[in-house]
Amino acid sequence: MSLDRLSVGTKARVSSIEWAALDDGDPIAIRVGRMTVAIRRRHAGAISVLPIR
């Protein structure tokens, strides 16, 4: 599952990053620990995550 498809509020762990797919696009906000950061939606699509239960 890619980060951009993860439901809001779902905790997850990064499993891989598709470096070749990193490109410009619109920003989205994600929470990393206690920080909220903005990343481009295209970048989020290149990051694979595994939901934490």
Secondary structure, DSSP 8 states (H G I E B T S, - for coil): -BGGGS-TT--EEEEEE-GGG-----EEEEEETTEEEEEEHHHHHTEEEEE--
